[in-house]
Amino acid sequence: MLIACKSPTGYEKLVTEEKNFNETYQKVLQTESKRTLQVNDIFFGVHFKMTAAEFYAHCSNMFKQHIFDGGYDMQVSVKLDSLFNRPVKVMFFPSFDKPFISKLKSHFTYTNANIFNKADCSGVLMKELIPVLMNWYRGNEFMKMPSDNPLKGPGYVKVDANRKITVIESDNGTEVDVIYDDLKPSH
């Protein structure tokens, strides 16, 4: 069965809903792990295999251009005004694995989101975010994965070669967590 995700420009991309998520996901992982292609792009010029020194230099340059802003707890903040129905803020910071970026956790939220406003909830943002991410990354479709938490909607995952993107609702109710993993990190 296929589910359409509505975006500001219409029904652009479909998300695959699988009855047996784990089996399908394992097949995708197996197929994608055999690819020699490396997909290292994350976003805003940040990529897997980037060293800490390269990351900090890149962030410094983006701060000077007023594209990046400072966040809390050493996180980088970026405002996205034109891709969504309302302004969205992204906060992120990577994990380094001897000495390259191997994982990046990001948090998308509507600007000035309020947990008591249903329009600000993570489920609403998720419906806008999946088509934006598909437009950014193309490749394989997102697979709908069941949630273990009855208070949260389903999550989504896509794997393109070594890059895995997991999209889940955050525990705070207004953020969507997007986690980028390099399945073939350099050592």
N, C-alpha and C positions, 0 to 999 in steps of 0.2 A: 504494500500500500504506500502511496506517496502523499505527503502533506505539503501544501504550498505555504510558503511564508510570504506575507505581504510586506512589501517595502514601499518607500515613498514613490518609487517609479513604477510600481505594479508588481505582478508576480514574476520575479526574475529567476529564481532558482528553487528547486525542489529539495526537500530533505527526505532521505530514505528512512522509513520507519520499518524496522525489522521485528518480526515476532520473536526470533531467537537472537537477541543482540550479541550475546557472548560468542556464539558460534560464528556469526558474520564478522564481528570485530576481529576475532583471531585469524580468520581467512584474509582479511584486509591487511593485518599486520604482517602475516607471512608473505603475501604477495609484494607489499611495499618494501619489506626488508631485503628483498632480492634485487631491487633496483639499484643500479650504480649511480644514478642521478642524486645529487645533493641539493636539497631545497633548504637554504639557510636564511632566507628573508623572514624577518618578523614584522617590524613596521618602523616607520619614521627613520629609516637608515640603520636601524639596529638589526643585527643578524647573529645567528649561531656562528661559532668560530671566531667571534670578535673578542679580543683580549680586553682585560680590565682597563688598561691604558688607552686603548682605542675607544672604548665605550666612554670613558670620562672625557676624552678630547672631543668626541662627537657631541656629547651632552653640552659641553662648554660652548661649542660652536652654535648649537641649537638654542641655548639660553641667550647668546648674544643676538641671535636673529629673532628673539621673542616668540619662538615656536614652542620651546619647552619652558616650563616654570618649575619652581621648587615645590615639593610636596612635603608631607610629613614622613618621618622615619626614613629619610634618604630616598624617598620615592620621587620619580619624575612625573610631572603632571602636564597633560596636553588637553586643550579645549578643542572639541570638534563641533563647529557650529552649523555646517552645511549638509552633513551626511544623514542627519536624523531630523525627525519632526520638531524636536526641541534641542537646545544645546546639551552636549554630553561631555563629561570630563573623564579622561583616562588617566589612571595612576599606575605606574609600573616600576619595577626594578628587577634586574636579572640575577641569576645565581651563576657563579663561575665555577668551572670544574677544570682545574689545572691547565692553564689560566683562562680558558675560553668560556664564553656564554654557552651553557648547556640547557638552561631553563629560564623562562621569563614568566612571572606572574603579573597579570594586569587586572585592574578593576575598572569597569565601565559603570558610570552612573549618570543620571540626569543631573545637570547643574542645579544646586539647591534642592535636591530631592528630600521629600518628607515622607516618612514611613506611614503617616496617617492619610496620605493622598493616594488613592488607588492608581492614579495615572502615573505615579512615580515608582511603582513597584517593579521589581526586577523582571517579573513575567512579561510586563508590557515592553520593557526595554529589550528583552530577549527576542521578541518578535521583530523588532527593527534591526537588531544587531546581526542576526544570522545572515540576512541578505547582504549587509555591508561587508561582512567577513568573506562571503562567497565572491563578492565583487573584487575584494582586495587580493584573494588568494587563488581563485579559480580551482582547477584540479578536481579531485574527488569530492563527492557530495558529503555533507555532514550526515552522520548516522544518529538517529534519535536513541538515547540511552535512558533506561528507566532510572528513576530516582528512588533511593531508599528512604527518603524523608517525605512523609505525606504532606508536609507544609510547602514543599518545593515542587515545581514543575520538572519535566524531564530535562536532562542535559543533552549535549550534542558533542560529537567527536568526529574529527576527520584526520586522516593520515595521508600525507603526500610524501613518498620516499621516506626520508629521515625525520620530517617535521610532523609532529602530532599536535593538534589544537583541540583542547577540551574547553567547552563552554558550559558553565553551571551557574545556577543562582547562588548568590552569596548568602551567608547566614543572617546578614543584617536586613534583608528584605528589599533593599533598594539597589544593590550592586549586582552586576553580573561579572563573575570571575572568568577570565580567559587565560588559560595556561598553555604556554608553548613549551614543548619538550623536544630536544634533539635525541632521537632514538639511536643515533650513531655518533656520540660525542667523541672528540679527539682526545687522545691521552698521550 
